[in-house]
Amino acid sequence: MSKYKARYDKDGKAYEWQDGTLVWVRPDLRAPDDAAGHSAAIFGDNTRFVSPIDGTVVEGRAAMREHCRRHDVIPNQELQGLKPRTFGGGVTVSKQESEVRKRIMHQVLDQRHHNKLN
């Protein structure tokens, strides 16, 4: 069964998707084709959101660039397609070894807590 999705605006149906592919755009929303077969690309502005870093409202591309520059961060959209980082070099630990490590950690924490009380 194919998946169908449509988006409507104040003037009626604007877009149709079939199985995740855009299959129809209302004529008044299409960009005109030029002679070489290319058309202009029009990107909407970024949606407004509240920054989890400083709590400010970030609205628009320019504000997003400024927010990223100010906090030295990268928008997560730019990270798409990168291979996820693995920690520990992909080393697997047996269940027995994991239990030994947990027991040692608990002993260390108990000892630290005991030393704090004295």
Backbone hydrogen bonds in HBPLUS format (Angstrom, degrees):
<---DONOR---> <-ACCEPTOR-->    atom                        ^
c    i                          cat <-CA-CA->   ^        H-A-AA   ^      H-
h    n   atom  resd res      DA  || num        DHA   H-A  angle D-A-AA Bond
n    s   type  num  typ     dist DA aas  dist angle  dist       angle   num
A0019-ASP N   A0003-LYS O   2.71 MM  16  4.81 172.8  1.71 154.4 156.9     1
A0005-LYS N   A0017-TRP O   3.04 MM  12  5.07 159.0  2.08 144.5 144.3     2
A0017-TRP N   A0005-LYS O   2.72 MM  12  5.07 161.8  1.75 161.0 161.8     3
A0007-ARG N   A0015-TYR O   3.06 MM   8  5.20 157.9  2.11 133.3 137.8     4
A0014-ALA N   A0007-ARG O   2.78 MM   7  5.68 170.0  1.79 157.0 159.5     5
A0015-TYR N   A0007-ARG O   3.28 MM   8  5.20 159.0  2.32 139.1 142.6     6
A0009-ASP N   A0012-GLY O   2.90 MM   3  5.40 163.3  1.93 149.3 151.2     7
A0012-GLY N   A0009-ASP O   3.05 MM   3  5.40 169.7  2.06 119.7 121.6     8
A0026-ARG N   A0014-ALA O   2.96 MM  12  5.14 161.6  1.99 148.3 148.1     9
A0016-GLU N   A0024-TRP O   2.99 MM   8  5.07 141.6  2.14 146.8 144.4    10
A0023-VAL N   A0016-GLU O   2.88 MM   7  5.73 162.8  1.91 146.4 152.3    11
A0018-GLN N   A0021-THR O   2.90 MM   3  5.31 157.5  1.95 147.5 149.8    12
A0021-THR N   A0018-GLN O   3.06 MM   3  5.31 164.5  2.09 113.3 118.2    13
A0029-LEU N   A0026-ARG O   2.87 MM   3  5.57 161.2  1.91 127.3 133.7    14
A0030-ARG N   A0027-PRO O   3.27 MM   3  5.36 158.5  2.32 105.2 111.4    15
A0034-ASP N   A0038-HIS O   2.87 MM   4  5.69 169.0  1.88 169.2 172.5    16
A0037-GLY N   A0034-ASP O   3.20 MM   3  5.68 165.2  2.22 117.6 120.6    17
A0049-PHE N   A0058-VAL O   3.06 MM   9  5.50 155.6  2.12 146.5 153.7    18
A0058-VAL N   A0049-PHE O   2.80 MM   9  5.50 168.8  1.81 172.7 173.6    19
A0051-SER N   A0056-THR O   2.78 MM   5  5.43 170.0  1.79 167.1 166.3    20
A0055-GLY N   A0051-SER O   2.91 MM   4  4.81 137.6  2.09 126.8 136.9    21
A0064-MET N   A0060-GLY O   3.04 MM   4  6.23 147.1  2.15 141.0 150.7    22
A0065-ARG N   A0061-ARG O   2.89 MM   4  6.20 160.4  1.93 154.5 158.8    23
A0066-GLU N   A0062-ALA O   2.98 MM   4  6.21 163.4  2.01 149.7 154.2    24
A0067-HIS N   A0063-ALA O   2.85 MM   4  5.98 158.8  1.89 146.2 152.3    25
A0068-CYS N   A0064-MET O   2.93 MM   4  6.13 163.1  1.96 152.1 156.2    26
A0069-ARG N   A0065-ARG O   2.92 MM   4  6.11 156.9  1.97 148.0 154.8    27
A0070-ARG N   A0066-GLU O   2.87 MM   4  6.00 165.4  1.89 152.9 156.9    28
A0071-HIS N   A0067-HIS O   3.09 MM   4  6.23 153.7  2.17 146.8 152.9    29
A0072-ASP N   A0068-CYS O   2.82 MM   4  5.54 109.9  2.32 137.3 151.9    30
A0073-VAL N   A0068-CYS O   3.05 MM   5  4.90 157.0  2.10 132.9 140.2    31
A0072-ASP N   A0069-ARG O   3.40 MM   3  5.08 154.7  2.46  94.7 101.9    32
A0078-GLU N   A0075-PRO O   3.06 MM   3  5.82 147.3  2.17 120.3 127.3    33
A0079-LEU N   A0076-ASN O   3.06 MM   3  5.15 154.0  2.13 103.4 111.6    34
A0080-GLN N   A0077-GLN O   3.38 MM   3  5.62 168.2  2.39 107.3 110.6    35
A0082-LEU N   A0079-LEU O   3.23 MM   3  5.86 163.5  2.25 135.9 137.8    36
A0091-VAL N   A0088-GLY O   3.17 MM   3  5.78 162.4  2.21 118.3 123.1    37
A0098-SER N   A0094-SER O   2.90 MM   4  6.14 155.0  1.96 149.6 157.3    38
A0099-GLU N   A0095-LYS O   2.97 MM   4  6.20 154.1  2.04 146.3 152.4    39
A0100-VAL N   A0096-GLN O   3.04 MM   4  6.35 153.9  2.11 147.4 154.6    40
A0101-ARG N   A0097-GLU O   2.97 MM   4  6.21 160.6  2.01 150.2 155.0    41
A0102-LYS N   A0098-SER O   2.98 MM   4  6.23 157.6  2.03 148.1 154.2    42
A0103-ARG N   A0099-GLU O   2.97 MM   4  6.17 159.4  2.02 147.4 152.8    43
A0104-ILE N   A0100-VAL O   3.00 MM   4  6.26 158.0  2.04 150.4 156.1    44
A0105-MET N   A0101-ARG O   2.94 MM   4  6.18 161.0  1.97 150.8 156.0    45
A0106-HIS N   A0102-LYS O   2.93 MM   4  6.18 159.4  1.97 151.7 157.0    46
A0107-GLN N   A0103-ARG O   2.98 MM   4  6.23 152.6  2.05 144.9 152.6    47
A0108-VAL N   A0104-ILE O   2.95 MM   4  6.22 160.0  1.99 153.3 158.1    48
A0109-LEU N   A0105-MET O   2.92 MM   4  6.16 166.2  1.94 153.4 157.0    49
A0110-ASP N   A0106-HIS O   2.85 MM   4  5.97 158.8  1.89 147.6 153.8    50
A0111-GLN N   A0107-GLN O   2.92 MM   4  6.07 155.9  1.98 145.8 152.5    51
A0112-ARG N   A0108-VAL O   2.93 MM   4  6.20 159.0  1.97 151.1 156.7    52
A0113-HIS N   A0109-LEU O   2.93 MM   4  6.11 161.4  1.96 148.9 154.1    53
A0114-HIS N   A0110-ASP O   2.87 MM   4  6.05 157.6  1.92 146.9 153.5    54
A0115-ASN N   A0111-GLN O   2.89 MM   4  6.09 156.1  1.94 149.2 155.6    55
A0116-LYS N   A0112-ARG O   2.98 MM   4  6.21 143.4  2.12 143.5 153.2    56
A0117-LEU N   A0113-HIS O   3.22 MM   4  6.52 145.5  2.34 143.7 151.8    57
